[in-house]
């Protein structure tokens, strides 16, 4: 079920659905933080691969826009949240908000250890990071200085490929992904 297609924050009408940098359909609401990478993002609704090949029960951007057009007849101004009748696309990745007591220093220390440990220990560290809501940064598309760092001595133009993982959570980028031009 699609539910509400908009919400208000700070006197502004905002979309309740956005697409993240890899094409995941994300739900946003005032339950989320305005300071997260994708402001107000609270949950993954439909993964990118399912957006591209939806199942009969999938919520798709097209279904959201259909609902927005229905609601727009009754709620003037809602179309401002969906310019040109499209679901907004963000340049940020999504990670679900996770309440964690782990400090930033411990998370950074785990990230630093990853290249130095064997596969079994690396798997354990990755699982520990995921429990605390920290995930590898997806790399897709063009160079983005907020999430990517070019390899030493390189200038990235056009599509980029990952050389080393970057790490992020719902609220911040811990380490940018090391990339080079494709």
HUHU-V198868 format. One record per helix or strand of 2 or more residues. SS is the DSSP state (A for helix, B for strand). FROM is the first residue (numbers start at 0). TO is the last residue. If there is no record, write none. Layout:
ss: [SS SS]
from: [FROM FROM]
to: [TO TO]
This chain:
ss: [B B B B B A A A A A A B B B B B B]
from: [5 11 16 24 40 47 60 77 82 103 118 134 147 158 166 172 176]
to: [8 14 18 27 45 51 71 80 84 115 130 135 149 163 167 174 180]
